[in-house]
Structure formats: structure tokens, C-alpha cells
Amino acid sequence: MLSNHFQNGMETARFVWSRLPHSEEGELEGAGLLSSESNKNCAESLDYEVLENYAYREEQAQRGKLFVGYNVGVKWFFALLIGIGTGLAAVFINISVENFAGWKFALTFNIIQKSYLAGFLIYILINLALVFSSVYIITQFAPAAAGSGIPEIKGYLNGIDIPGILLFRTLIGKIFGSIGSVGGGLALGKEGPLVHTGACIASLLGQGGSTKYHLSSRWLQGFKSDRDRRDLVTCGCAAGVAAAFRAPVGGVLFALEEVTSWWRSQLMWRVFFTSAIVAVVVRAAMGWCKSGNCGHFGSGGFIIWDISDGQEDYSFEELLPMAVIGVIGGLLGALFNQLTIYVTRWRRNYLHKKGSRVKIYEACLISVITSVISFGLPLLRKCSPCPDSDPDSEIECPRAPGMYGNYVNFYCSKDKEYNDLATIFFNTQDDAIRNLFSAKTIHEFSTQSLLTFLVMFYTLAVVTFGTAVPAGQFVPGIMIGSTYGRLVGIFTVNHYKKLNIEEGTYALLGAASFLGGSMRMTVSLCVIMVEITNNLKLLPLIMLVLLISKAVGDAFNEGLYEEQARLRGIPLLESRPKYEMRKMTAREACGNQKVLSLPRVVKVADVVSILRCNKHNGFPVIDHTRNGEPLVIGIMLRSHLLVLLQSKIDFQHSPLPCDPKGGSRAIRHNFSEFAKPVSSKGLSINDIYLSSDDLEMYIDLAPFLNPSPYVVPEDMSLTKVYNLFRQLGLRHIFVVPRASHVIGVITRKDLLIEEENDDSATVELQSTSRSAT
């Protein structure tokens, strides 16, 4: 009988999650970083599966159509709040960064009129103060806010619960840390942190705020399950990209392509709505700032580099240098990923082990080095005479350093001269990219200056990435790519001698190629680049360089976020299983360890003993039929057992089931009581006090277990198990022997349900046939 097979399979059954090979042989030592730490810091899986226990079914039975409509409306309202909150956070970050940078450059320029040395010292001190504030906030207040946050959010949406990444203090650290690190002139951006910021805002709204800091509302506490929080965090990720680049469609595609592992059409609508709200909020803020209410925040700030007036057409001959840009982007992107792995591993193994003080020293030292290079190198560059001015052109030559525009006058002896290296070095990254993308500026930058900037900034980006500050890699990647893209553009202009070729067009293609070669994104990145440049004519060329750069980069290593997730010990389940899994079965993945199971009615002392002696998060529950045959009746989660032990209201004196039919008695728990708070570690067995009398009591687990766990046969290929596990967002799978008989077959038409008439709420199956068709 089927029950016998279940019993025999219990000795070989194993939860596949704990044993699935997440990577190939010879992985980095950092792959076990999270698991090697203390228990409170290790990552656990999330329960994205709907646990259909009796508490859940009873709660669902009490809900009518009115409640379903209300629930849908609340989800859309939360999407609105996420869009508004992320948009306002992005506005605050950008206004702060632009004002700090504007004050810094204005003060430095005023001082260098009298003394370049005094201006140099002031420039270093201002940058050092901003970076110190950022690293101090991160190391002392919000350690989880360091880095871009995208690998951690990607892990969360993949089903990994990483402690601390969605807390209120992480949000505050991300916002103010980004202001200090980006405003301090480090070779990093604020776009990755904005994605993390949007995810934090979404998670905090979903749980009603932060109880620790007394900023919570019971009215907002509507979504407590991991499944609902996943949808909200997905909206937050898309909102972060939409706010960072003013690219709402790109934000939706980024969430779909890069960070999520599970998607559905209803979520697509809400994500798109959230991104649209962000675009409206950002647009309204920029309109308000144009009247001078935002200080130095003007035409810069939010990243959008309009090159609609650039190159209008391209010839077949230009496809070769454009393909070369794609190859260069793939090579430099793969090299960047590999170098960051080496630097990050060295930091973790030797530097950051020495404590927070060393992290502060490191960030401050990198700040000083960056300031010396960005201020000192332009001093060594000879100035060039301004080109003949075009009466129809809005470009002026020269401009003061730190002011928006091209042709910056820095350390020049004559008024009508400019320093091309200072135009991209002694400037904010947003304005430097705008200068590199600009049209009608042929021969503005010399080959020597571009090569110097490429080598120095590439090195600074590698060294800076991984410091204890919020750090995004989008804008540094665009800076690097646009530099070598402009170099290729210079050679193309000199070779073809055509007047309609714009160096700025090649800079844009270079930026796309480096991001494709490093991050390995295609569709979302393509749309983002079109949205931020407002030039749809270049779409085929962007697609070309992205495909080439991704193909070249994939030949060497994985994408930046995947590599960084592995270094952080985040066990991601990638979209495709490893090749070795084709030759393995589910039984082989289980190993030979004996499965710990629980009887339906279990003694409290036995539950406590099992929870103390292992860290498993799910246990099969065994009952017996009237003939005495064992039968697997479901799975009981560790978190649910802890809730039962803490409440004690379900303790009983009898070792017999309360209801032999199972689960029809009244449930004294709401389904929401079993949800783990996202802002805390949840219950621990050490937090629960049980008296000696309590330990002698019993618990009937039938009403609280999940009676329908996913089950696979022991000889199923591990590839199929992997796909099932990842696509459904599971946490556990039972592995059992082959069943002895089949009670029925479900086909497509058995799943098609229609209402009998408009006035009836009853439904009928279109087919009553059990035949396989």
C-alpha cells in the first residue's frame, strides 16, 4: 500500500534544499561565509509556499468576496505608497548629493582663485568628512547597509532570509550613507543603494513600520506572510531603478530579469503601477526644483543624458567598430568582476577581520587617494584652446570647475582655454557622463586624457567596490564604458572622415557594453539606456553591443551580482541547474542521514529535545491507520512548533488525538500568529520557558501541519527537482519511493473551472473524466 511506501521512504527521504549543489566544484572560500557565522547571523530559507493547514483553511472559509476585493485594493494602495516613498527617498538623496557636491566645488573654486594648494586641502577635507560620515554610519549603526544591496535583495527574492537587510536602520543607513559616499566623490554610485532603499521601504510598509523604534501602525499590518512580502519587495526593487534612472519601464524589466525568481501577471501590473508613481513623483520634484528651491540641484542630479540631438544615422561601415566596443566591454567587464572577487576576498580574510576601526581607516584612505587623483592629475594636464564657437550652439567655453557643462577652465593661464581632464575628473559623475555623451563636441577630449582617466578610474572603481559604504556600480560602469567608447569614437572619426559621426554616440555604446559585460543584463539594460538617453534610434546598436559583451563576459565568469552573492555566502538557486545534476537523482541528493520525524500527538518534552538538538526547519509528521500502518500526514515547521510551545493553549494531558478524523476542532490561533516578523529573528527555543508539568503534556499537531507537502519519487532527476524547487519557491520537498498504484490522473481540462450562471457562486468542472488526454 501507499502508506508502506511512505514508511520505507522515510529512512531515505531528505529535504532537498539542504543538499542541493548550488555551485560547481572549487567554489570560492567565501561561499560559506554566512553559514560559518553564529546562528543568529546565518541565512535561512523563506516560506513562500502557502501552508494549507486547518488554521489557514478556516480563515479562508470565513472570507467572502468583499474581503477579497478589499485585500486586492489594499495591495494596490501599498503599491502606491511604495512608489511615493521610494520617489521621495530618491529625491532627498539626489538633492543632498547635488548640494554637497555643488557647495564643495563652489568653495574649492573660490579658494583656488587665490591658492591652488589651499583649495586642494579644502577639497580633500570636505570629501574626507563626507566619506567618514558615511562609513561611520555603516560600521556603527547599520552594517547591513554596506555595498549595493542588490545581491542581498536578489537572495531574498530567491528565497533566502538574510538577517538585517530590510530593517529600518538599514534604510536610514542606506540613505544617509549614500549621500556621504557619493557626495564625497568616491568611484561609486547611488543607483544600487536606491534599489535596496526601495526594497526596505516596501518591506517596512508591509509589516506596518518598525516596532523597535516605535514607528508602527497596526492599520498597515496587512501582509505578514513571506509570499506577500516578496511581492512588495519586488515592487520596491522596480521602484528603486525607476527612481534612480527615471526609467519606469526599465525598472519593471530589471525586477523581472535580474532580481526575481518567481513572476506572475498580477504582480506585473502592480510593479508597473509602482514604477509609474515613482516617475510622477520624480517629475513633480524636478519641476519644483527648477524654480530654485533646491539649491545647487538643477539640470543635473537625476540621471538622464539627453542625446536626442546627436548622431541621427549610422552606416554599415560603423558596425565593425561598434562590435569592437562590445568585445572590449565583455573583456573589461569580466576582468572587473574577477578583480573585485580578489579584492573582496582579501578584504574579508585579512583587513575587515580587524574590526570596524580598520574599515573606517580604509574608506578614509581611499577617499584621500581619490581626491588627490581627481584634483592632482588635471593639474599635470596642459590646457587646450577653446574651439571656435558656434552661434547656434548652447555649449560655452570655458566654464568654471564644478559647473554644469563642457570645457571646464581649471589651472589654465588663459581665459579661452579649458582642461579636458578636469572636465571629467574634477566634476560630479553625472555631469562627467553628460560631458562624455555630449554631441557636437568632437575633439573635446584628447586620447591621452581619456586613457589616463580610464586607467585611473577603473582602478579606483575596483578598489572602492567592497568598502564599508553604500556603493552602486551602475554609474561607475557607465563612466568606464563611455570613456573607452569615446576613444573608439575618436579613432572611427579619424578613420572614416565623416562629419555625421558623433563621439558621444560611441560613448553611449561603450557604457552599455561595459554594463552588459559586467552585470550580464540585456533586455532591462537596453531599455534603461534608451530611456535615460531619449534616443530610440540607437536601440539596434545598443542591442548589438549588449549581446556581444554578454557573450564575451560569459566565457570567463558569471555576472557581478552572482559573484558577489557567492562571496557573501548567499546560496542562490540560479535559473538553470548545473550540468552535473542531470546525472544525479533526488535520492542521491538526500544523503544517508536519517530523517527526524514527529508523531501526530507528540510529547512536549520530545519536541523541546528535538528542537534543541538540531536546527532543521521542517519535520515530517507520522500517523497510523486503523491497521497500524504508518502514514505521512504532512510537514510541521519549526516556527509553528515554537508558537505552539509559547502559547501553551493547545497542550493536552491525553496522548490520544482530540479528534480521530483530524483537524475539525475549533482552532484557537489565527493564521497570522504563525508569521515570522521580518524585523526580528523570530522565536527561539531558548526564549520559551516551560515548567516540568508543561513538559509532561502533549500536543496534537494535525490542525497545524501542512497536509499537502510536495513529494517527488526517489529516482527523479535532480534537474527536475531543482526546477520544481526554484519555480515554486519551495523550502522542503519529500523524497519517497515509487507509489504502488494511481488513484487518478488530472489533465488540463480538469483544471478549467467555470461558473454555472451569473447568479450562482457554485462552480463545476468541465470534465468528469479521469482519462489521460
N, C-alpha and C positions, 0 to 999 in steps of 0.2 A: 504493500500500500504506500500511498504518497507520504504518510507520516513516518513510515520506516525509513524511507529515503532521506527524509529530513533529519532523522536522528543519526543515521550513518554519516550524513554530510556535515554534522556539527563538528566532528573532530577535524575535518579538513577545511571547514569554512573559515574564511578570514576576511576582515574588512579590507577591501582592495585599496582604499585610499592610503593607508599607512605604508603600503608596499609598492605602489605603482612607481616605476622608474621615471623620475622627472627629467633626467638628463642623461647624456651619454657618459661612457667611461672617461675617467680622467678629468672630472669637473674641477673647478676651482675650489681651493680650500675654504673660500668664503661661503660656499653653498650651505654649510651647516651653521652659519652664524647665529640665526635665530634659535635653532634647536639646541645649541650648545650653551645658551644662556640659562639663567634661572627660570623656574617655571612661570613666574609672573611675567616674564618678557617673551616667552616663546609664542609662536603663532599657532592658532588653531583654525579649524575649518568652520565655515558658517553653515547654518541650516537653511539653505534655500528651498529645500523640499517642503511641501505642505504636509505636515504631520496630521493625518486624519484620525486622531484619537477621538474618544467619545466626547471629550470636552469641546473639541473643535466642531464635531457634528451637531452637538446640542446647540452650540452657539449659532451655527449656520442655519439650523432649523427655525430659530426664532427670528431670523432676519427676513423681512419682506422686501418687495420691490422698492418701497420708499427708502429703506436703508441702503439698498444697493445704489440707487440714484444719488443719495446723499454721499455715499462713500466715493463715488466717481467724481462728484462735484468738489469734494474736499481735495482729491488728488490734483485736480486742475488748479484749485486755489493754491495748493502748495507749489505747483509748478510756477505760478505767478509770483509767489513770494521768493522762490529761489532765484528767478530771473531778476527781480528788483534788488534783492540783497547782493547778488553777485555783481550786478551792474554798478551799484553804489560802492561796493568794495573796490572794484576796478577803477572807478572814477577817483576815489580817495587816494589809491596807490599812485596813479598816474599824475594827479595834481601835485602830490607831495614830492614825487621824484623829480618832476619838471621844475618845481620851485626850488628845491635844494640844488639841483644842477644849475638853474639859472642864477641863483644867488652866488653859487660857487664861482661860476665863470665870470659873472659881472664883477665880483670883488677882486678876483685874480687879475682881470684885465685892467681894472683901475690901478692896482698896485704895480703891475709890470710897466705902466707908463713911466714910473719913477725908478723902479729897480726890478729886474727880472729875477734876481736872487730872492728878494723878499716875496715876490709873487709866487715863486717856486715853493718856498717854505709854507706859505699860506695854503696853497693848493694841496700840498701833501697833508697838512694838518687837518684840513676840512674833510678830505677823503678818509683819513685815518679815524677821525671822530665818528663819521657815519658808519664805517665798517665795524668799528669797535662796538657801537650801539647795537648793530645787527648781531654780531657773534655773541655778545654778552646776553642778549635776549634769548638766543637759541640755546646756549650752553647752560644758562641758569634757570630758564623759565619753561622753554618748550623744545626739548631735544628732538622731538618727532617732526618739527617744522624744518629741519635742515634738508638741503637738497631740493630737487624739483617736486618731489612728491608723486610724480606720475607712476613710477614703478610700484609704490605702495598702494595707490588707488587702483592700479591695474590688478594688483594682487587681491585687493578687497573684492572687486567685481568678479574676479576669477574664483572666489570662494574662500579666501584666506582672511581671517580676523587678526589683524596686526594691531597690538595694543597701542593706543595713544594717537593714532594718525587722524582721528576725526573729533578730537576733543576741542573744547572752547579755547583752551590755552594754546593749542596748536594753531587754531585760526588766528588768534591775536599775534602769536609769534610769526606766522607766515606773512601777515600784512605788514607789520612794522619791521620785521627782518628784511623783507623785500625792499622796503623803502630805503633802509640803510645800505644794503649791499649794492643795489642798482644805483642809487644816488651817489654812492661812494666811488663809482667809476670802475668797479670790478668787471672782468670779462665774463659776464653772465647776464641773463635776462630775467624778466618778471613773468613770462608767459607760463612756464611750467608751474611756478607757485600759484598763479591765478587759477589753474585747473584744480589744484589741491584746495585752494580757498573756496571755490565753488562747491567742491565735494563736502567740505566741512560745514558750510552754511546749510547745504541740503540735509546733511545728517542731523545737525542740531535742530533744524526746524522739524524734522520728522520725529524727534524724541521730545519735542516741547521745550528745548533750550538746555541750559546747564544747571543741574541741581546743586553742584558743588559751589558755584558762585551765585546761587540764589537768583538765577535769571531763567526761570522756567515758567511755563504756563500749562496748566492741565488741559486747557481747551485745545492746544496744539498737539497733545499726545495721542495722535490718532493712528500712527503706524509704528508698531513695536516689533514686527517680525522682520527677520533678516531679508526676506523676499521683498517687502515693501521698501525697506531702507535701500536695498540695491537699486530699485527704480529711481528713488530720489537722488542717490549719489550719481547715477548715470546722468540725470538732468543737470546736476551741479557741474559735472565734468564738461558737458557740452556748453553750459553757460560760461565756464571759465575761458574756453577757447574763443567763444563768440565775443566775450568782453575784451580779451587780450588783443585780438586782431580785427575787431569789428567785422567778423565773418560768421554770421549766424548759420549759414548752410555748411560752412567748413566745420563749425563746432559740432553739428549733428553727425557729420560723416566721421569726424575724429572720434567721437564716442563710439560710433558703430564699428569703425575699422581698428582702432588702436587699443581701447581700454576695456570694452565689454566682451564677455564670453557668451552672453545669452541675450537675445533680442526678440522683440515681438512688435507687431504693428501698432498696438495701443500705446506702447512706450514711445514709438517713433513720433506719434502725434504730440505727446506731452513734451518730449525733448525739443521738437521743433518749435513748439509754443514758447518754451522757456528761452530758447535762443533768440526768438523774435522779441520777447520782452526785454532781454538784455540789449539788443540793438536799439530799441526805442529809448531805454534809459540812458545809454551812452550818447545817443544822438541829442537828446534833450540836454544832457550835461554839457556837451560841447557847444551847443547853441547858447547856453547860459554863459559859458566861459568866454565866448567871443566878444562879449561886451566889456571885458576887462576885469571880471570878478574873480579870476583865478590866478592873478599874479603873472608869473612867467609862463604859465600854461597857455599856449596859443595854438598855432598851427601844428606844433609838434605833439609829443605825448602819445596819444593813441596811434598805434602803428597802422598807417595807411599811406602808401607811397604811390601817388597817382602818376602813372606814366602813360596815360591815355594819349598824350601829345607826342609820344615817342615814335619809334620805328613803326611805320604803317604796313610794311610788306617785307617779305624776305624772298630770296632767290634759292633755287635748288643748290647752288654752289655753297651756300652758308650752312647746309645741313651737316657737312663734314666737321667744321669747327664746333658746331653745336653738339655733335656726337662726342667729340673730344672732351667737351665740358662735362658731359655725362660720365665718361670714363674717369676723368680727374676727380669728379665728385665721389664716385664709388670708391676709388683708391684712398683719397684723403679721409672720407667718412669712415671707412673700415679701419684705417690707421688711427684715427681719433678714438674710436671705440676701444681698440686694443691698448692704446696708451693710457686711456682713463682706467682701464682694468688694472694695469700695472701700478699706476699711481695710487688708486684707491686701495689696492691690496697692501701696498707699502704703508700707506697711512694707517690702515687698520691694524697691521701687525706690529708696527714699530712706533708710530707717532701718537695716535689717538689713545693708545693704551696708557699713556702717562697722565691722563686726566684732562679736565676742562681748561685748565690754565694753558696747556700746550696748544689746544685748539684756538684759543684766543690769540696767543702769540703768532701762530701760523697765519691766521687770517689777517692780522695786522701787518705782518711781514710781507705778505702777498700784496696788500694794499699799498704799502710804500713802494714796492718794486713796480707795480702797475703805474703809480703816479709818476715815478721817476722816468719810466719809459715813455708814457704818453706826453709828458712835458719836455723831457730832455731830448728825445730823438728829433722832434721838429726844429729844435734849436740848431741841430747839426745840418739841416737841410737848407740849401740855398733857395731864396725866393725866386719866383718866376714873374715875368711881366704879365699884366692882365691882358687878355685878348681884346681885340677890337670889339667895342660894344655894339650890340645890335639894337637899333631903336625900338624894335618890336618885342624884344626880349625883356622879361621881368627879372632876369638874373643880373645882379650888381657885382661889381668887382672894384675894390676888395670889400670884405666885411670884417667886423670886429670878431675876435675869437669868442665862441660860445653863443654867437647869434645865429639864428636860423638862416641857412643858405650856403651857397658855394663860395669858393675863393676867399678863404679866411686870411686876413693880414696878421701874421704872427712873426715877430722878430725880423721884420723887413725894414730895410733902410729907406725905401722909397714908398710913397703913398700909393702908387699904382702898381703894386706888386702883391703877390699872395704866396702863401706857403701851402703847397698841395698836401704835404704830410700832416700838417696841423689841421687841415680841412677834415680829415677822417680820424685823426688821433686825438686832437685837443677839442673834443666835441662829445655830445651825448651819442650813444649808439644809434638811436632813432634818427637823429639828424645826419650822422655819418652815412647810414644806409641810404637815406634820401639823397645825399650828395652822390653816392656811387650809382644809384639808379637814375639819376637825372639825365634828361635828354638835352640836346643842343649844347653839350659841354665836351665836345671832342678835344682831346689833348689836355684836358684839365689836370689829369694825374699822369705823372711820369711812370715809366716802367720800374725805375729804381725805387720810387716811393711805394708803389703797390707791392713790390716784392718784399721790401722792408716791413711794411705793415702786415703782410700775410704771414711771414715767418714769426714775427714777434707776437701778433695777436693769437695765432694758432697755438703757440707755446703757452701764452698766458691762459687761454681757454682750457687747455689740458690741465695745467697746474691748479687753476682756480676751481674747476669742477671737482666736487667732493669735499670742499672745505665746509666748516660748520656754519653755513649761512644758507638761506633760501636761494636756490640757483636754478634758473631755467637755461635751456640750451638752444632754444629757437633762434633768438636774436644773435647770439654769438655765431651760430651756424650760418645765418644769413649774412653776417659780416664777412666771415671767411669765404663763403661761396661767392658773394658778389665781388670780392677782391680779385680772385683768380679768374672769375668770369669777365671782369673788366680787362684783365690782362689779355685774355684770349680775344676780346673785342678789339683791343688796340692792334694786335697782330693781324686780325681779319681786316680792319680798316686799311692798314698799311699794305696788305697784300692785294685786296680786290680793288682798292682805289675808287670805291663807290661812295657817293655823298649821302645816300639814304640809309647807310648802316649806322646804328647808334650803339655806342659802347655801353650805355645803360641797359639796353636790351640783353646783352650778353651777361651783364652783372646780375640781372634777374634770373636768367637761366642758370648761372653759377650758383646762386643762392638755393634754387630749387634742387640742383644736383647734389649739393653737399648735404642738405637735409634728407634727401632720399637715400644717399649713401650712408648716412649715419643712423637715422631713425627708421629707415626702411618703410616709410609710409608712401602711398601712391595716390589713391583717389582723394582722400581728405586733404592731403598736402597740395595737390593740384588745384583743388577748389579754393583753398585758403590763399594760395599765391595769386590766383585770378582776382579774388575779392579784395585783397589788400593793394593790388596794383591797378585795378579798374581798367584792365586791358584784356578783353576776351579774344582778341586776335592772336595772342601769343599762346592760347590754350594748347594747340597741337605741339608746339615746341616744348612747352613745359612737360607735357605727357611724354615726349620723346626722351628728354634728359632724365626724367624720373625713372622710366623703365630701364634705361641703360645703367644709371647709377645704382639702382637697387639690385640689378642682376650682378653687377661687378662687386658690390659690397657683400652680397650673399655668398659669393665664392670664398670669402675669407672668414667672416664671423657673423654673429647674429646682430640684431638691432641694438641701439644704445640702451633702451629701456629694458629689454630682455637680459642683456648682460649685467646691467646694474641690479636688476631684481635677483639674479643669481648670486651676485656678490653679497647682497643683503640677506641671503638665505630664504628668499620668498619662493616657495615651491609652486611655481606657475604650471598649470596644465595648458600647454600651447595648443594651437588649433589643430595641429597634426601630431599623431603619435609617432614615437620613434620607430625606426625601421626594425629594430630588434624585437619589438612587441609582436610582430607578425608570426614569429616562431615560438611565442610563449602562450600558455593558456592561463585561464583565471586561477586554476588550482596551483600552478607554479608560482604565481604572484602572491598567493596566500602564505606560503611557507609551511613549516611544520609545527608552529606554535598552537597550543590548544586554545580554543575559543572559550572565553569566560561567559557563561550564560546564567540567567536567573530563572527560578521557578515563578509561576504566576503569583502565588502567595509566598512571599519571602519574609524571613525574619529580619527585623530592623538591625540587629547586631550583624547579620551576614551582609546586609547592604553596606553598612559602615566599613566593615572589614574589606570588602571588595573595592570600595571607593578609595580607601587609604592605600591599598597595596598596588594599585595601578592607576594609570592616567587615561584609560580608554574613555571615549565619549559616547559609546553606544554598546548595549548589551542585548543579545537575543534573549527572548523570554519563552520558556518552555512550559507547556501544559500537557495534560494527559487525557486521552479519550476514555470512554467508558470501558473499553477493552484494556486500558492500561498502557496503550501505545503513546509514546511521546510525540508531541506536535508543536512545531514552531508557530506561535501565535502573533509574533510581532517583534518590534525592537523598542527598547526603553533607553532614552537619552540620559546621560549623566546629569545634565542640568535639571531635568524633570525630577529625577530622584532626589536631588538636593532640595528642590522646592517642597516635595512631599515630606522630607525629613524635617525641614524647618517649620512647616505649618503644623505637623503632628495631628491634624484633624482627621486624617484617613487611617490612623493607627487602629488596629483591632486586636482583640485578645485571641480570637479563633484562628487557627492555621488553615481554615477552610474558606473557599471563595464565598463572598457575600451573596452573589447571585450566580448559580451554576451556569446560566445562559450567558453570563458575561456582559457587564457594562450597561445594563439597563437601569441601574440605580441612579438616583439623583447625584449630579456632580456638584461638589462643593467648591470648585475652583473655576474661575474664568480662564479662558484660553490665553488671555493677555498676561496672566500671572506667570506663565512659563517662559515668557520672552526675556532674554538676557539684555540688560541695559547696555547700550553702546558706549556710554561714558564711564563705565566701571568694569571691573574684572569679573563681575558676577559672583555668585555664591561659591564658597569653598567648603569642603568638608570640615576644615579646621574652624570655620566660623559658626558651626552649629553645635549647640550644647544639648546633649541627650542624657537623661538620667538612667540609672540602672533599670528602673521599671520600663522606661521607653525602649530600651534595647531588647527587652523580652517581648515586645509587641510584634505584630505582623502587618504587612501592607499587601493589599490586593492590587496588582499592577495593571489588571486588564483594562480599567477605564482610562488609563493614562498613556498606554503604549501606542505606538504607531502600528496598526494591524495590517498594513499593506506595504511592507518594505519591498524594495526592488531586489529581485532574485535572478541570478544567472546560472546556467549549468556549468559544471566544473571544467568541461572541455571547450568552452567558448574561447575564441582567440582573444588575447589581451587587447588587440587593436579595437575590437568591437566593444569590449568593456570600457576602454578608455573613452571612446566616442560617446557611449551612453552616459558615463560618469560626468563628462565635461558638459555635454549639451543639455543635460537635465539639471546641472548644478547640484549633484548629489554629495552626500557626506559619507554614506555607507552603502555597501552592496553585499548581499548574502551570496555565497558560493555554495551550491548544493549539487548532489548527484543528479543524474538524469531521472526524470519522473517516470513512473510505471505506466500511466495512462493519461489520456487527454479528455477533459470534460467538455470541451467546446473550442470553437475557432471563431475569432472576431475578424471580420473583414471591413472594408471601408464603408459599405452600406449599413453595417450595424452601428456605425458611429454617427450617421446622419439622422438628426432628430428634428422633427418639425411639430409645430402646434396643430392641434386638431381644428381649432377655429379661433376666431379673434376673441371670443368671449370666454374661452376656457383656458385655464393655466396648465392643463394636463398636456403631456407630450406622449408621443408614441414613436417607436422605432419603425423606420421604413421597411425593415426586413426582419422577419422572424426566422429566417433560415439560418442554420448553423453550418451550412456547407461552405467550404473554402472556394471563393470565386475571385 
